[in-house]
Amino acid sequence: MNEPVVTSLRVLSGDEVRDEPLAWPVRSHTLLGGGLVSDFVRDEVETPAGEVMKRDYLLHPGAVGIIALDDAERVVVVRQLRHPVGFRLIEPPAGLIDAGETSWLAVARRELAEEVELAASDWRILVDYMTSPGCLQEALRVFLARGLSRVGRPDGFIVEHEEADMEVCLVPLDDLVDAIYAGRVQNPTMVVGALAAYAALRTGRVDALRAADAPWPARDAKQARDARIHALGGETRPR
């Protein structure tokens, strides 16, 4: 029998396999630039060794994404221009969490109606993830939505900018997964959500997925951390 290649590392198991909130002391918090959605900030952070490091990053209110699946296992997607990368990406319906919103499911229902004019009767949580934690504060919850039906857009919602040129399509889940592995689909929420949905469906895990209104610990940690950092000043607005 071959010996394990690595024998000196601790093996995590069970409840040990989890991300945990951790905050080193923030000595200063400075606004470098304000934006429509995100502010660019710099923190001076004291390390356990007593050193001070500078970290620049974007603040973000958080978002939700929806993998909406019809009875034929086709995913509802949008094709939308993303100016920063210069691509028209295949994406799931998704949207920002507005200030003061505390029901992530309500946000997801709203975004599904606004972007693709659909409602769903069966909601579950696929995954929670952090988009780019080295430079961006965004945390995102991805829902699985089934039992789809047509609805109108919410009152007062105006389609504008990129969304006015957005195409709504259906993609068979298997084809979408093939496109992801081939490198043809690159939106992170689409990649994460589609692969999670595929794994859940093909391994019989759908009924074991978290309830749609399950707690989101990362959001609680973010709000507590934001409050501490905001107290240091240097921002144009609270988050």
C-alpha positions in Angstrom: 0.0 0.0 0.0 1.3 3.5 -0.9 1.9 5.8 2.0 0.1 9.2 1.9 2.2 11.9 0.3 1.4 14.4 3.1 1.4 13.0 6.6 2.3 16.0 8.8 -0.8 18.2 8.2 -3.7 18.2 10.5 -6.9 16.7 8.9 -10.0 18.8 9.3 -13.2 16.9 9.7 -16.9 17.4 10.5 -17.7 20.8 12.0 -14.0 21.9 11.7 -14.6 22.4 8.0 -15.9 25.9 8.1 -14.8 29.5 7.6 -14.7 31.5 10.8 -15.0 35.2 11.4 -11.7 36.8 12.4 -10.8 40.4 12.8 -7.4 41.9 13.5 -7.4 45.4 15.0 -8.1 48.2 12.4 -6.0 51.2 13.3 -7.4 53.5 10.6 -10.0 53.4 7.8 -9.7 55.8 4.9 -11.9 56.5 1.9 -9.8 56.5 -1.3 -12.7 56.9 -3.7 -16.5 56.8 -3.7 -18.7 55.0 -6.3 -22.3 54.4 -7.2 -22.3 51.0 -5.5 -18.9 50.4 -4.0 -16.5 52.7 -2.1 -12.7 52.1 -2.4 -11.1 52.1 1.0 -7.8 51.5 2.8 -7.4 50.0 6.2 -4.3 49.9 8.4 -4.4 46.6 10.2 -2.3 45.4 13.1 -1.1 41.9 12.8 -0.6 39.4 15.7 3.2 40.1 15.3 2.6 43.8 16.0 3.3 44.9 12.4 0.9 47.3 10.6 -0.2 46.3 7.1 -2.2 48.3 4.6 -5.1 46.7 2.7 -7.1 48.3 -0.1 -10.5 46.9 -1.0 -14.0 47.6 -2.2 -17.0 47.9 0.1 -20.1 46.1 -1.1 -23.7 45.8 0.1 -23.9 42.1 -0.9 -26.1 40.3 -3.5 -28.2 37.3 -4.3 -28.3 35.1 -7.4 -31.0 32.6 -8.6 -30.6 29.4 -10.5 -34.2 29.2 -11.8 -34.8 25.7 -13.2 -37.9 24.7 -15.2 -39.5 21.2 -15.3 -37.2 20.1 -18.2 -34.0 21.0 -16.2 -33.4 24.1 -18.3 -31.8 27.1 -16.5 -33.2 30.6 -17.0 -30.3 32.9 -17.9 -29.7 36.4 -19.1 -27.2 37.6 -21.6 -25.9 40.9 -20.4 -23.1 43.4 -21.2 -20.6 43.8 -18.4 -18.6 46.9 -19.3 -15.6 46.4 -16.9 -14.6 43.1 -18.6 -15.9 43.9 -22.1 -18.0 40.8 -22.5 -21.7 40.0 -22.9 -21.9 37.3 -20.2 -24.4 34.5 -19.6 -25.6 35.0 -16.1 -28.3 34.0 -13.7 -30.8 36.6 -12.5 -29.1 38.4 -9.7 -29.2 41.7 -7.8 -27.9 43.8 -5.0 -29.2 43.8 -1.4 -30.6 47.2 -0.7 -29.9 49.0 2.5 -32.1 47.9 5.3 -33.2 44.6 3.6 -33.0 41.6 5.9 -34.9 38.9 4.0 -32.6 37.5 1.4 -35.4 35.4 0.0 -37.5 38.5 -0.6 -34.6 40.1 -2.5 -34.3 36.9 -4.6 -38.0 36.9 -5.4 -37.8 40.6 -6.4 -34.8 40.1 -8.7 -36.4 37.1 -10.4 -39.5 39.1 -11.1 -37.6 42.2 -12.2 -35.1 40.6 -14.5 -37.0 37.7 -16.1 -40.7 38.2 -15.0 -40.9 34.9 -13.2 -42.0 33.6 -9.8 -41.1 30.3 -8.1 -43.0 28.1 -5.7 -40.0 26.1 -4.5 -37.0 27.9 -3.1 -33.8 26.4 -1.5 -30.3 27.7 -0.8 -27.6 26.3 -3.0 -24.5 28.0 -1.8 -23.1 31.1 -0.1 -19.8 32.4 -1.3 -17.5 35.5 -1.3 -16.8 36.7 -4.8 -13.2 37.9 -4.5 -12.3 38.1 -0.8 -8.8 39.4 -1.4 -10.0 42.8 -2.7 -13.8 42.9 -2.5 -16.2 42.7 0.4 -19.1 41.2 -1.6 -20.8 38.1 -0.2 -23.4 36.4 -2.3 -26.2 33.8 -1.6 -27.3 31.6 -4.5 -30.8 30.1 -4.5 -32.3 27.3 -6.4 -35.8 28.2 -7.6 -38.2 25.7 -9.1 -41.9 25.6 -9.9 -41.7 28.6 -12.2 -44.6 30.7 -13.3 -45.0 34.0 -15.2 -45.5 37.3 -13.4 -45.2 40.9 -14.3 -42.4 43.2 -13.2 -42.9 44.9 -9.8 -44.7 48.2 -9.8 -42.3 51.1 -10.3 -39.4 49.0 -11.7 -37.9 50.6 -14.8 -35.8 48.6 -17.3 -32.8 50.7 -18.2 -29.1 50.7 -19.1 -27.6 47.2 -19.6 -30.9 45.6 -18.7 -32.7 47.3 -21.5 -30.5 45.3 -23.9 -30.6 42.1 -22.0 -31.7 38.8 -23.6 -33.5 36.2 -21.5 -32.8 32.6 -22.6 -33.1 29.0 -21.5 -30.1 26.6 -21.4 -30.3 22.9 -20.6 -28.4 22.4 -17.4 -26.1 19.7 -18.9 -25.2 22.1 -21.8 -24.5 24.9 -19.3 -22.2 22.6 -17.3 -20.4 21.6 -20.5 -19.9 25.2 -21.4 -18.5 26.0 -18.0 -15.9 23.3 -18.2 -15.1 24.4 -21.7 -14.4 27.9 -20.5 -17.2 29.5 -22.5 -19.2 30.7 -19.5 -17.3 32.7 -16.9 -19.7 34.7 -14.7 -18.8 33.6 -11.1 -22.3 33.3 -9.9 -23.3 31.3 -13.0 -20.4 29.0 -12.6 -20.8 28.5 -8.8 -24.6 28.2 -9.0 -24.9 25.9 -12.0 -22.2 23.5 -10.8 -23.9 23.4 -7.3 -27.3 22.8 -8.8 -25.9 20.1 -11.1 -24.2 18.4 -8.1 -27.3 18.6 -5.9 -29.6 17.2 -8.6 -27.2 14.4 -9.7 -26.4 13.2 -6.2 -29.9 13.4 -4.7 -29.0 16.3 -2.4 -31.8 18.7 -3.3 -34.0 17.7 -0.4 -31.1 18.2 2.0 -30.4 21.7 0.8 -30.9 24.5 3.4 -34.3 26.1 3.7 -34.7 29.3 1.8 -34.9 31.4 4.9 -31.9 29.8 6.7 -29.5 32.1 8.6 -26.6 33.7 6.7 -23.8 34.0 9.3 -21.5 35.8 6.9 -24.0 38.7 6.6 -24.2 39.0 10.4 -20.4 39.0 10.7 -20.2 41.6 7.9 -22.6 44.0 9.6 -20.9 43.7 12.9 -17.5 44.3 11.3 -18.8 47.2 9.2 -20.2 48.9 12.3 -16.8 48.7 14.1 -14.9 50.0 11.1 -17.4 52.7 10.2 -17.0 54.1 13.7 -13.4 54.9 12.8 -14.7 57.3 10.1 -13.4 57.9 6.6 -16.5 56.8 4.6 -19.1 58.7 2.7 -22.0 56.6 3.9 -22.7 53.6 6.2 -23.0 50.1 4.7 
